[in-house]
Amino acid sequence: MFEPQGRLQRASLRARVTWLAAFCVAGAVALVSFGAYMIVRKSVYDALDESLRQRANTVATGFKVTTPDEVLNYPAAFLAAGDVKMGLLQSNTGKIFYPKTGNPPPTTDEAWEVAEGDRGDYTWTDHQSETRVIAVHYGPENSGQAIVIAQSMVPQRTTLAKLSVVLLLIGGAGVLLAAIAGTAVARTGLRPVQRLTEATERVANTGDLTPIPVSGDDELARLTHSFNAMLGAVAESQERQRRLVADAGHELRTPLTSMRTNLELLLASERPNSPTLSQEDKTEIQSDVRAQIDELTTLIGDLVELAREDAPQVVHEPVDLVEVVERSLDRARRRASNVTFDVQLQPWTLLGDSSALERAVLNLLDNAVKFSPSGSAVRLSLRQVGDGSAVVEVADAGPGIADADLPHVFERFYRSSEARTLPGSGLGLAIVKQVAQRHGGTATAGRAPEGGALFTLRLPGRP
């Protein structure tokens, strides 16, 4: 018993192109050959009929020969009818007269009607003898006679048979050439597709994202450009992930090491015959552990938020930006009791993710509070700029941003020399930038008129 092998494998694209070319040419050749054959066939038979008609008229109007008993007048052509069969029909006697050295031509009822004068000339094909036959009236109008001439169709059929063989051979050669040409065209035309296939397999097997060389400017070249663009996007995504993992590992190492050291010190002090720690030292170590746990919690939350922002998302939720800013401001006020906020807000709405926008504005406010002196004010404004967008500005009265740090403040884990002693993960401003780009906007940094830092979040929308 044989096991079924499932579905048959479909033919390759190259084979399908070859077969398509062969079938198209075969159909065209078949139609042309059939048309040519039918035209030639009609021409041959029309020529035969015309020859028979002329010959019959010549016989009917030519010289006549009278029998010795003067009973019958018959055409003199009867005496030299070598390539045809001739006969004289007499309707009054119902007999057919023909040369004694030959055979009588075939007859039919319509031929006797011609002899009786009930029908004009009549032509037909006698398939039994493979002859073409014509009957024409002979003699006076009421003579009751007709001439019947039959000519063999074998030469015409032989010619048509040879023609069909020639057309068949030419058609077969055309189909073969079409198949060869189709194979060549498919091989040449599908070479870029083969390169794409090999590149896809290479990416799947090795992870190599090297772009494919592009040649030409046709549809396959554009497909190759699109594939290269996809490879570039994948490579960029992998590079972002690699940097994120590397930077996250570096940033997590310091608080984890410090926490491990403090916990080992606490555990060691609890062992028998080990030096004990004073209550003041224990309290200080516990405070350090709690601070490190808070730092780890903040860092992990920022990493999760950053990874979520990296993922492509499509949001179509109407967002009232004033409400988003007010919620962020409430959270910032709860965290900072030593600064005040100078707030000016104008109505603005957009399509977006309200939670992500709230996180971005809160990050800007937290950053401003962190660098603001005690008792100072943080300026927060939301205003329209007249080009179909609005800006959220957050300015503080801190030391500001050094010119060398301005190009890097939105990079992941970047912290200026002034910020390294302050709490934070170095991811807050990176999240702000990604939220802005995700909503079709921008995030910029500069110096405020008050002397501190000025961060601007520009977002599209409408009042």
Secondary structure by P-SEA (a helix, b strand, c coil): ccccccccccccaaaaaaaaaaaaaaaaaaaaaaaaaaaaaaaaaaaaaaaaaaaaaaaaacbbbbcccccbbbbccccccccbbbbbbbccccccccccccccccccaaaaaaaaccccbbbbbcccccbbbbbbbcccccccbbbbbbbbaaaaaaaaaaaaaaaaaaaaaaaaaaaaaaaaaaaaaaaaaaaaaaaaaaaaccccccccccccccaaaaaaaaaaaaaaaaaaaaaaaaaaaaaaaaaaaaaaaaaaaaaaaaaaaaccccccccaaaaaaaaaaaaaaaaaaaaaaaaaaaaaaaacbbbbbcccaaaaaaaaaaaaaaaacccccccccccbbbbbccaaaaaaaaaaaaaaaaaaccccbbbbbbbbbccccbbbbbbbbcccccccccccccccccccccccccccccccaaaaaaaaaaaaccbbbbbbcccccbbbbbbbbbcc
